[in-house]
Amino acid sequence: MPSIVGPIKINSVDGGVINFGDSFYLSPKSTSKTSSGSGSFNTGDFLNTNNGVSSTNPIDPDINDQNVSANA
């Protein structure tokens, strides 16, 4: 049966799913962005990474990269 949910206020959510009333299908969405230098995510034994001079620019002038909107 459909449910009626009154006014709500959510100050912050740190992960997880918020469900109000009846639901048939929940599709949580999230995005993230990581800036790291060359060779920083290498894993394993006996690594030998020769990068020379390397720099990472974490400045993002366009602000929005992966917009999550609606329920699509």
Sequence and secondary structure as in RCSB ss.txt:
>XXXX:A:sequence
MPSIVGPIKINSVDGGVINFGDSFYLSPKSTSKTSSGSGSFNTGDFLNTNNGVSSTNPIDPDINDQNVSANA
>XXXX:A:secstr
              SS    S  S             TTTT  SSS      S       TT  SS   TT 
